[in-house]
Amino acid sequence: MTRDGHERLFVILGSASAFIGVGAGAFAAHALKARLAPDLLAVFDTGARYQLVHALALLAVAWACARWRSPAARWAGWSFVAGTVLFSGSLYALALSGVRGLGAITPFGGVAFLVGWALLAWSAWRAER
């Protein structure tokens, strides 16, 4: 994929993730508030909040891909995507199903988020000055 292709892809993925995150937050506030126990509602909200933050991170990755020719920036984007699926996805599934074992997946998503931030910082650090 070309550099421009990654820029566009990460803008699309970030925008789609933000769309889903806003929808999930609204769903929690309106449809789930009366149906879920407060602790599970808080779990769902955490998933939506992290999804929204990392949707914006994907837009930052798109900018970084446009600014620098850094494979680390692209890997940061894929780490944010993986983190969103694993972290937010596992929290959504846990909250909706009540299966507490799904919480065992969540830390892997958290690690993917951390790796993504480290890679994004590395891509900036290593960029041509």
N, C-alpha and C positions, 0 to 999 in steps of 0.2 A: 504494500500500500504506500502511496506517495505521502510526502509530508502534508500536503494539502488535504489528502484523504483522512489522515489522522485528526487534523484540526476539525474538519467537518464532522467526523464521526464522534469525537468527544463533545462537541457542541450538541449534537443530536442526542447522544446518550445522557449528557448532563441535563438537557431540557426535558427529556422524557422522564428522567429520574425525579426532577423537581416537580413535574406534573403529577407523577404517582405519589410523591411525598406529600404534596398539598392535598391531593385526594384522600390519602390515608389519614392525614390529620383531621380533615373535615369529617370523614367517616367515623373516626374515633370520637370526635366531639359531639356528633349528632346521633349516629346510629348505635354506637357501642356503649355510650355513656350509661344507658339504662340496662344494658345486657351483660356487661363485664364487671367483675369485682374491681374495686379501686386499684389493687396491686397489679392486676392484669391490664387494666386500662393504662396505667403508668408505664408498663412494659411496652405496650403498643405505641404510646406517645414517644418513648425513647427511640424506638425504631424509626418513626417518622422524622424526628428531629435529626438523627444522624444521617438519614437518607437525604434530607434537605441540605445539610451542611456539605455533604460529599457530592451532591449535584452541583453545587457552586464550585467545589474543588475540581470537578471535571471541566467546568468552563475555564478555570485557571490553567488546567493542563492543556486545553486547546490553545490558549494564549501562549503557553510555554512552547508548545510544538511549533507555533508560527514564528516565535521569536528565536528559538535555538534549535539547532539540529542535534537533538539529544535523544538517544534511545531511552535514557533514564526517564525523561518526561513521558514518553509513551508507556513505559512500564508502570509509572506512577498512575496513569489513567486506568490501566487494566487492574492495578491493585485496588483503586477506588471502586471500580465496578465489582470486583470480587468481594471486597469488604461490604458493599451495599447488599449484595445478594446474601452473603453469609450472616452478617451482623443484623441488618434490618429484617431480612427475610426470616431468619430464625426467631427473632423477637415477635414478628407478626404471627408466625405459625404458633409459637408458644402461647401468645395471648389469645388467639382464636380457638386453639385446641385444648389448652390447659395442660398439655403434655410437657411437664417440667424438664424432661430429658433433652428437649430441643435446645435448652439453654447451654448445653455442652458445645454446641456449634458456634455460639455467639463469640467466644474469645478468638476463634480463628478469623472471623471478620474484623475484630478489633486489631489483630496483628496485621491484617492486610491493609487496614487504614493507616496504621503506623508506618508500614513499609512504603505506602504511597506517599505519605508526607516526607519521609526521608529521601525517597527518590526524587521528588519534586525539588526539594532543597538542593540535592546533589546536582540535578540538572542545571540549576541556577548557578551554583558554585563553580561548576566546570565550564560554564558558557564562556565563549570567547569574549574578552573584554574590549 
